[in-house]
C-alpha cells in the first residue's frame, strides 16, 4: 500500500514541477518577445533618422502584437513630441535628434496567479 502512495506522490510532484517549469519558460518567452521588438524599434528609429513612416509602422506593429508603445522625441531646439498613436508622427520636424521609447507589455502566468504590467524603456541618440 505504501508503494502505491509513494508512486502517486512521485508522479504528482513530477507533473507539478513540469507544469511550473513550462509556465516559467512561457513567461520568459513573453519577456523575450517584448525585448526583441523594443530593440528592433530602437534601431529602426535611429537608422531612419526618426522618419514618420517608420514611427507609425513601429506603433502599428506593437499594437498588432498586443503591446503599448509611446515615444517622446526631441528636436534640436529641445521641443518634445509625444507619440502614442498612429498618425501622431505627422507633425514631426525633420531634425529629431534623440528620443525615449517605452514599450508596455503584460506578463501573465495563470499557474502562479500572476498578471503584471511591465515597461521597457530605451533611449536613442
C-alpha positions, -999 to +999 in steps of 0.1 A: +000+000+000+028+024+008+044+017-026+012+030-043+011+062-023+048+068-029+044+062-067+014+085-068+032+113-049+062+109-072+041+112-104+021+141-089+053+160-079+069+153-113+038+167-131+037+197-108+073+205-115+068+201-152+039+224-152+058+250-132+088+248-155+065+252-185+050+284-170+084+298-162+095+292-198+063+307-212+068+338-191+104+341-203+093+339-239+068+367-233+095+389-219+120+379-247+095+388-274+089+422-259+126+429-256+133+419-292+105+441-305+118+470-284+153+467-296+142+464-332+121+496-329+151+515-313+175+505-341+149+512-368+143+547-354+180+555-353+187+541-387+158+560-404+166+593-386+131+592-370+112+591-403+075+595-396+066+564-417+089+543-396+074+557-363+039+549-375+049+514-386+065+507-352+033+517-334+012+495-357+035+465-351+034+470-313-004+472-312-007+442-335+014+421-311-006+433-281+018+458-267+016+495-259+041+519-274+048+555-267+076+578-277+089+611-267+111+626-295+131+658-291+142+681-319+174+703-319+156+731-300+145+708-272+108+706-282+092+673-271+068+654-294+048+628-276+037+600-299+014+571-288-009+566-317-006+560-355-008+594-372+008+614-343+041+614-362+028+637-389+039+668-371+075+656-365+101+681-377+129+669-399+155+674-372+147+649-344+179+642-325+170+620-296+141+601-281+127+579-254+108+547-264+085+530-239+071+495-247+044+483-223+036+446-221+018+423-197+033+393-180+007+366-173+011+333-155-022+315-148-005+287-129+012+311-104-017+336-105+004+364-118-007+392-141+016+422-142+023+451-165+059+460-173+075+488-192+107+486-212+124+520-217+151+527-242+168+559-254+181+568-288+205+595-299 
